[in-house]
């Protein structure tokens, strides 16, 4: 479902990619829940 939402956002907004993050309360870090239109290299940038 989350992947579908990112695909809908990309199509509706005419953007190249979208990512949904969620907060991991134990680590106090954002984690990727779903993405669309982004390469693995781009997603892993800045980690």
N, C-alpha and C positions, 0 to 999 in steps of 0.2 A: 504494500500500500504506500509506503513512504517513497519508494522509487517511482511509483506512478505519479505521486504528487510533484516530485521534482521534474518529471517529464512534462506534466501539465504546465508548471510554472515556466519552463523553458519555452514551450510553444506559445503560451498566452502572452508572455511579456517580450517575446522576440529576443531573448538573451541567449548567450552561448552555453551557459551552464548554471547549475544551481546545486547547493549543498544544504542539507538539514543537519544541524548539530544538536546533540543533547548533552546535558551536564551529567558527568559521572560524579556523584556526591562523595564517594569514597576517595577518589583521587583529586577531586576539585579541578577537573579538566574537562574540556569539551571533546566529545567523540563524534565521529561522523556516523549518522544514522542512515543516510541515503544521499546519493548524488547522481547527477545526470549531465552528460556533455563535457565532463572533465576527465583528463587523462590521469592515470595513476601517478605519473611524475608530478603533475600539478597538485594533486591532492596531498602528496607526501612532502611538498615544499614547505619549509618552515617548521618541520617537526624536529 
